[in-house]
Amino acid sequence: MSALGVPAGEVVERALAASRADESIVLVTDAHEASLRWAGNSMTTNGVSASRHWAVVSIFRDGPTSARVGSVGSTSVDQADIETVVRAAEEAARTAEPAEDAVPLLAADGPAPDWAAEPGSTGIDVFGELARALAGGFDGADRLYGFAHHRVHTTWLGTSTGLRRRYAQPTGTLEINGKRGPDADPASAWVGTSTPDFVGVDVAGLLAELSRRLDWSAKTVHLDAGRYETLLPPSAVADLMIPLAWAMEARGAHEGHNAFAAPGGGTRIGERLTELPLTLTSDPADPLLPHRPFVATSASSDTLSVFDNGLIAERVDWVRDGVVNALAQSRATAAEFGSTVTVPGENLLLTGGSTASIDELVANTERGLLLTTLWYIREVDPATLLLTGLTRDGVYLVEDGRVTAEVNNFRWNESPLDLLRRVTEAGATEPTLPREWSDWFTRTAMPPLRIPDFHMSSVSLAK
C-alpha cells in the first residue's frame, strides 16, 4: 500500500466497480511536493508533502447525446470512503439538468502500460544543487529573497468503457527577488525560471542578471504616463500570451461574446494579426516543455468536456504565421459548429522571430522602455481582450542603445491581440517563467518583443 493508502490505480478500479450509473469516470491525482524558501540571504523554511485528490463522474443516459452528469471530488485516502463518493456522484447526476456537451464516452484503446507503477515523487534533496549555488549569492551585499517549488502530479484516469490513462507531470519553479539600498526604499529586481527537475539550473546566471538590473537602478528618472516604445522580455510576453490562449475559445466566438467573434457572425479564424511570421503553439510532445497528452477533467468548461476524458491532445497552432488558426473546443462544440475538436494545451510557445536577444533589441533602441515583469493582470473587456496590470521590480529607460536609468512603475492597459497587430520586432524564443501566472501555467517559451507604442495609462506608486 502506498503512503496515500490504496494505490491510485486501485482506487479507480474500486470506484468503477461500485458504480450503479450507466457510465462513470474516475480520476485520481497523487501530488508529491517539495519547497524551499529564503529571505535576507538565509534559508528559512523547507518542507515536503504528499496528497491525493480524486473525483468520480457519474452519468445517467437518456440517449447517446442526452445525459445527466454528477461530479464529486474528495481528498480522502480512506478506502471506506470510495463507495460514499460514488453514491454522492450518482445522486448529483440524478438531480442534474441535461448536459449540453453530451456525446458518447471514448472507447478503450488498450491498457495503460504503466497503470500499476508508483506515483512520481520528489523530496528536499532535489534542491541540493540549487542550495549550493545560492550560497554564493548569500555572501554578496544584495539581499536575496525567494522560493523554489517542485511538484510531481501523477494522474490516473479510468472509465466504465475500459479506457485507462496515466501520466506523471514534474513541474519546478524558481523565483529570486533581489533588493539593494536602504530598507525603507530599496531598489528591487526579480528573475525566475521553470525546470522539470532542478538539474542544471543556471543560478549564477540568474544572480548576475539580478545584479545587473540593480546596477541599472543607481540612477532614477521620473516619466509621465503615455505611449512608449517598449521592449518586453520573454517573461512579460508569456504573461500576455497566456490570457490570449485562455480566451481562444470556440463557443464564445461563435456566439459573439469573446474577442475571437468576427463582426457580423462567425469567428476570426483566418484573420491576419501581424505580418511577422509568428506562430503560437501548444504541443504536449515538445521536448523541453512536455505536458499531459490527454484530457483529464472532472468538470466541463467552455473548452473541456467530461465526455472527452482520455482524448489525446495533439499539437495545435493557435496562430500560424501571423494568422488566427484554431480555437479550443470539445467534441460536442466541434460537432455543433462543423469544425475540428481542439484540446487546449498546458504549454505555450511563440516562435517565428529572429535570433536577437533582449540585449540586442536594447542595443538597437534609440529611446524607449525596458520592462522586466508584469503584475496584477486583470481582464477589463472580454470583447477586445483588454487587460490592465502593473509593472513591477524594474522599468528601465533605454537611450542610444543602452540602459541609462530606472524609471517609476506604471499601470498599463493593453490587449495582447492588439499587441500582436502592432509588434514590429520579435527576437529569439527561449523557455521562460511567467511572473503573474506562474502558480497556474509554467511551461512557456517566448521571444522578446518590440512594441512601438505600449500604453502606460497612469503612473503607479507600487514598488
DARAPE-V515038 format. One record per backbone hydrogen bond with DSSP energy under -1.0 kcal/mol. NH is the residue of the N-H (numbers start at 1). CO is the residue of the C=O. If there is no record, write none. Layout:
{{NH	CO} {NH	CO}}
//
This chain:
{{2	5} {5	2} {11	7} {12	8} {13	9} {14	10} {15	11} {16	12} {17	13} {18	14} {23	59} {25	57} {26	158} {27	55} {28	156} {29	53} {30	154} {31	51} {32	152} {33	49} {34	150} {35	47} {36	148} {37	45} {38	146} {39	42} {41	144} {44	37} {45	37} {47	35} {49	33} {51	31} {53	29} {54	74} {55	27} {56	72} {57	25} {58	70} {59	23} {60	68} {62	66} {63	66} {66	63} {68	60} {70	58} {72	56} {74	54} {81	78} {82	79} {85	81} {86	82} {87	83} {88	84} {89	85} {90	86} {91	87} {92	88} {93	89} {94	90} {95	91} {96	93} {99	67} {115	112} {117	114} {126	123} {127	124} {128	125} {131	127} {132	128} {133	129} {134	130} {135	131} {138	134} {140	137} {143	179} {145	177} {146	38} {147	175} {148	36} {149	173} {150	34} {151	171} {152	32} {153	169} {154	30} {155	167} {156	28} {157	165} {158	26} {159	163} {160	24} {162	159} {165	157} {167	155} {169	153} {171	151} {173	149} {174	193} {175	147} {176	191} {177	145} {178	189} {179	143} {180	187} {187	180} {189	178} {191	176} {193	174} {195	172} {203	201} {206	202} {207	203} {208	204} {209	205} {210	206} {211	207} {212	208} {213	209} {214	210} {215	211} {216	212} {218	215} {221	406} {226	456} {228	454} {230	451} {231	369} {232	449} {237	233} {238	234} {239	235} {241	237} {242	238} {244	240} {245	241} {246	242} {247	243} {248	245} {249	247} {250	328} {253	249} {254	250} {255	251} {257	252} {261	258} {262	266} {265	262} {268	260} {270	324} {271	268} {273	322} {274	322} {278	276} {279	351} {280	319} {281	349} {282	316} {286	283} {291	284} {295	311} {301	304} {308	305} {309	306} {310	295} {311	308} {313	293} {316	282} {318	280} {319	280} {320	323} {322	278} {323	320} {324	271} {325	318} {326	318} {328	248} {329	342} {334	330} {335	331} {336	332} {337	333} {339	334} {342	329} {348	443} {349	281} {350	445} {351	279} {354	426} {361	357} {362	358} {363	359} {364	360} {365	362} {368	398} {369	229} {370	396} {371	231} {375	390} {378	388} {380	386} {381	386} {385	381} {386	381} {387	414} {388	378} {389	412} {390	375} {391	410} {392	373} {396	370} {397	405} {398	368} {399	402} {400	366} {401	365} {402	399} {404	397} {406	219} {407	395} {411	458} {412	389} {413	455} {414	387} {419	415} {420	416} {421	417} {422	418} {423	419} {424	450} {427	448} {428	356} {430	446} {432	444} {440	437} {441	437} {444	442} {445	348} {446	430} {449	232} {450	425} {451	230} {454	228} {456	226} {458	411} {460	409}}
//
